């Protein structure tokens, strides 16, 4: 029983700290679940400050939401499902922002012309500027690996790797 309480407390602490860290990284951009910004969700009394009690309550709610079978414990499957749900939400919000930014005619769709209409410094030019170290107009495997910092992962042209 004591071990279960310690595990639950550790899980709540981890969730609470991730919620507060996420709030610190909120740049006023995408809205979270229910159309509310994360800070607004945590600041339940609306006074512009997040208390420890508010963070703990948010963590407990997030834990309960992830505990899909209601047993008071999180399995690896429940944690993975909760993480995937958060990731899917971030992807969906990113796609919405991209459409808002690029959809010049307002039809909710992005044409090739809209996708490439950023002007002379378009995304492809920036990609080649960043990755083509020797300026020969091609990107070699070595240049790609160098841009990824030799780690074999990362996103080209997004500030990861070589500047």
ABEGO torsion letter per residue (X at the ends): XAAAAAAAAAAAAAAAAAAAAAAAABAGBBBBBGGBBAAAAABAAGAGBBBAAAAAAAAAAAAAAABAAGAGBBBAAAAAAAAAAAAAAAAAAAAAAAAAAABAAGAGBBBAAAAAAAEABBAAAAAAAAABAAGAGBBBAAAAAAAAGGAGBEBBGAGBEBX
